[in-house]
Amino acid sequence: MRNVAAASQEQTIDWRRSQVMKIAFFEVQDWERELIARSPLAGRAQLHEGCLDEKCAALAGGCDVVSVFVYCPIDGPAMDRMPGLKLIATRSTGTDHIGLEAARQRGIAVCNVPEYGANTVAEHTFGLILALSRKIFLAYDRVRSDDFRLAGLQGFDLKEKTLGVIGAGGIGLHVIRIGRALSMEVLAYDVKQSAILAEVLGFRYAPLEEVYQKSDVISLHAPLTPATRHLINRESLAKMKRGALIVNTARGELIDTEALVEALDSGQVGGAGLDVFEGEEAVKEESVLLRGDREPPPELRPLRSLLQRDNVIITPHMGFYSREALRRIMDTTIENILAFERGEPRNVVGR
C-alpha cells in the first residue's frame, strides 16, 4: 500500500496538470476569516463556521483540501463523503480527532501545526498553577462580594516545591523553564529523553512512579494515544503525594474525571486546573445543563461536580488562545496548504 507522502506527491502532480485546488475551512472564527482574507488563499477558499458534520461534508464533497480544528472528528466514513479529498490540514498539533490510518488507506495526506505556542500554553499552565497555589480566583470572588477576609485564603510558595512534568516536548520544556525560574525542583517523564537538555535546564528525568510520589504539582503535556488515555486514574492518583495539584492543558481524556472527583473529595488531590476535560465537545451543546436544575447527561455529571468546587479552575480550552499563537497557527496552516499545492508537502503526520 502506498504511504501517505507518496500518495500526496502523486495526487499533487495530477492536480497540477488538471485543476486549481479547491479548499474548505471548517470551525472558522472571525479572526481566522480576517487572516485568510489577507492570505494567498483569499477568494478561493470556502469558509464555514460549522463543524464537518454530514451536511457540511456534502458542501466539501468536491474539495481537494479541508482544514479543521480539534472539534471536527474526521473518520473513514467522513472521508468517503469527500471523494476528491487529498489533504486534511488540521489547525492544531494534536491529530487524535483524525483517523490517520483511514487517511493513509485512502491516500489522503494529513498535515498539522507542530509548533505554534509552546510558550503560550506553558504560560497558561503556570497561570493555572499560580491561581491554585495562591487561591487567586477564590479571593477574587470574595472581594467582588465585598468580603475582604483572609480566612481560608492561605496559599503556598512554589519555591523549592517539586514540579512533575509528564510529557517533556516543546510545551513541557517551556513549563520546566518557568518552573526552574521560580526555583522549583523539576522531575520529568517522557519516552524520549535528552541528557543535554536535562543538564542545561536543570531538571531530572524520572519514572512515572517517582513523578507521582514526589511532585507537589503535576502538569500534563502528553499526547492522547490509546496508551495515555486515563493516564491519571484511581491507581495513579493513589500514588501521588497527598494534596498535590494537577494541571492539564493537553487533552481532557488523559484524566479519568470520575477518579479525579473522588480524589478531590478525599483530599488526596488538593486542587486541579483544567484547560481541557473529558466531554468538552458535548459541553458546547449541553453547557446550559451544567449549572441548572436539570440533570446533565451521564458523561457530564463529573464535570458539574468539578464546577462547584473552590479548588478547581476550569478554562474553555484557551491555552493556545493568544494573538501571537493564533497568527502562527493560521500562517502555518496556510503554508501547509500552499506547499501541498506546490507538490512539496510539509508537516505531514503519519508518514
N, C-alpha and C positions, 0 to 999 in steps of 0.2 A: 504494500500500500504506500502511496506517495506520502512523503512527510509534508507538514504544513507549509514550510518555507518553499519547497519545490513547487507545490501546488500553487502557491501565491505567485511565484515568478511566472509560471506558465500562464495563469489566468490574466496576469497583468499584461503580458505580451499580447495575448489575444485581444484584450481591451484596447490596447494602443493601436491596434490595426483596425478596430471596428467602431468604437463609440466613445463618447465622453462619459466618464464615470458618474453615476447617479448616487447621491448621498442623502441620508436621512438622519437627523439628530432627534433623540427622544429624551424626555425628562428635562427639557430645556428651560432654564431660568432666564429672567430678564437680562442679567449681567452677561450671560452667555450669548444672547442674541446680539448684544452690542459688540462683543468681541468678534463674533462670526461676521457681522456686517462690515467690520474693518479688515477682514482677512481675505486671502485669495479665494476663499470659498463663498464669498458674498454673492448672492443672487442665484446660486446654483445648488444650494443645499436646502432640503425640506427641514423645517423646524417644528417639532411637535412638543407640546407641554406634557402630554400624557405618556404613560409607560407603554412598553412594547407588548400590549395585550393582543388578543386575537384580531380585534378591529384595527389596531394600529399596524399590526403585521401585514394586513391586507394593503394598507397605504404604502408600506415599504416593499411590497411584493416585487416591484420592478427595479429595486435599488441594488447597486453593487456593494455599497458600504452602509452600515448602520453604526451609529455611535450612541452609547447608553451610559448611564451612571449605575450605581450599585443596586438600585431598587428595581431594575429591569432584568429578571431572570430570562436567559435565553437557552433553552434546551433543544434537543434534536427536532421535536415536532415544530417548535417555533422557527427553526432554521428551514424546515421543509416548506413552511408557508412563504418563504422568501427564496424561491428557486434560483434567482440570479445572484444571491449573496456571495461575495468574495472576501469581505473583510468585516470583522467586528472590532470597532475601536472603542474600548471602554475608557471612560474618563475617570479612571481610578487605578490604584496599584493592584488591589486585590481582584481576583478573577473567579472567586467561588460562586458568583452568580451566572457564570457562563459554563456550558457543557463543553469543556475543552476537547474531550475525546470525541464527542459528537461532531464538533467543528473539524477536527483532524480527519475523521472518516469522510467528511463531505468536501474536503479540500478547501475549507474556509480558514483564512488566517485570523488570528486574534492578537491585537496589539493593546498594550496598556501604557500607563504613565508611571514608570518605575521610580521616578524621583521628582517630587513636586513640593513636598512640605515636611521634610524630616524635622526641621527646626520648628515648623508651625505646629505640628501635632505634639511635639515634645514640650513646647511652651504651654499648650493647653493642658497637657498631662500634669505639669507642675502647678498650673493654676488650680486644678482639682486637688492635688496633694496639699497645697498650702491652705486652700479653703477648708479642707477637712482637718488638718492638723491644728489650725488656729480657730476653727468654728466660725469662720467669717460669715457664712450665709445665715447661720442661726443668730449671730449678733446683728446682722443687717435687718433681719425680720423683726427682731425685738425693738430696735431703735425706731423702725418705721411705725411701731405701735406705741411710741413714747416711753419705752421701757429701757432704762439705761443701767439696769443692774448687771453686775459681773457674775452673779451666781450661775454656775453651770457652763460658763464660757471658757474655763481654763483649758488651754491647749498644751502643745508640747513642741520643743525645739526639734528641728531636723538635724542640726549639727550633731555629729557623732552617732546618729542613728544609722541603721543598715537598710539600704535600698536594694531590693531584689528586682532585677530586670529580666523578664522572660521574653527572649527574642531580641538579640543584640545586633539587629541590622541597622539600616540608616536611622530610623526613628529612635530605636533603643539606644544607639550610641550617643545621640543628642541628649536623651534623658540622662544617660550616665554622665555626660559632661556637666550638665546642670547640677546633678546630684553631688558630684565631686566639688563643684564651685561652692556648694553650700556646706562643704566639709562632711558629707555623708560617706560612710563606707559603702562600697557597691559590690554586690555579688551578681553575676550574670550567668544565665543559662542560654546556650544556643547550640544547635547541632553543628554549626561551623564556628570555629574559634580562631582567633588571631592573637598569638602571643605578643606581637609587636604592639597592637592596639591596646591590649590589656596593660602592657608596661607603660606606654605613653600616657594613657588616660588614667592610670592608677586604679584599676579595678581588677577583680579576680573572677575567673570562670569557676563555676561550681555545679555539682549535680543538682537536679531539681529538688531532691530531698533536703539538701542543705539550704537552698534558697528558701524553701518553705519554712524550715525550722528556725532560721536566724534572722529573717527580714522583719523589720518594723513596718515597712511599706513595700508592697509588691505591685509592680507595674507591668501590664501585659502588652506585648508588641509582637506576638507571634502571628503568622498567617493562619487562616482557618483551613484545616485539612481534616480528613477522617481521623487522623491520629491526635489532633489537637482539640477536636470538639469536646466540650466539657472537660477541658484540662483542669479547670478548677471545679472540683466536685466534693462530695462529702468526705471522701478519703483524703484528698489533698488539703482540704480546709482543716481537718482534724490534726494535721501535721504542723500547721502554722503556729507561730508564736501568738499566744492569746492576746487579743486586742489589736492585731495588725490591721493596717489599712490595705484595701485592694483597689486598684485603679485600672480601668480597662478603656483604652482608646483604640483598640484594634478591631475585633469582631465580637459581637454580642454572644455568639454561640460558644466562645471559649469558656464561658461560665455557666454552670448549671444554676439557674436562677433560684429554683426551689431550695437547693442546698445552701445558697448564699443567704436566703431569708432565714433559714434555720440557724446558720452560724451567727447572724446578726442578733437573732432572738436570744441565743445562749451567751452572747458576749465573746464568743470565740473570735469573731471579726469585729473590730472597733468601728469600722466605717467603710463606705465604698463610694468611689467616684466613677460614674459610668457615662461615657460619651456614646456607648453602644450597648445594646441589650437584646436579649432574645425576644423575637416577636416585634422588633421595631417596624418592620414593614406593615404589620397589621395595625400598629398604633396610628398610622396615617388615616385609617378608616374608622378606628374604634376609640380614638382619644376621648371623645365625649363621654365614654362609659367609665373612664378610669377614675374620675373624681365625683361621679354622680352616684345616685342611689341604685341604679340598675346594676345587675351582676354582669361583669365583663366576661368575655369568652374565657374558657379554662386556661388557655395559653397566656393570657394577660393578667391573671389573678396574682401571681407573684410580683409582677410589676406594680400593680396597685398597692401592694403591701410596701414595696420599696419607696413609693412616692410619699408615703405617710410618715417617713422617718426623718428625724433631725440629723442623723449621722449618715445619710445617703444623699449624694448630689448627682442628679441626672441631667445631662445636657443632650440636645437633639442631634447627635452625630455631627457636631460642628467643629471638631478638632482641626479639620482641614480648612476651615472657612475664614481665611484671611484674604485681603485684597491681593497680596503678592502670590499666595499659593494658588488662588483661583486663576490668576493670569497664567501661571506656569502650567496648570492643568490644561487649559484651553490651547495655549501655544503648542504644547507637546502633542495634544490630540490632533490638531490641525496639521502639524508637521508629519505625524504618523500617516495621516491620510494622503498628504501630498507625496510623501516618499513612496507609499504603496503605488500611487498612480505612476510614478516615475519608474516603477519596476525595481525599486530599491527598498524593500520592506525593512522597517526598523522597529525595535521594541516588541518583537514577535514573541509571544508566550507559547510554551509547549512545543518547541521545535522538535 
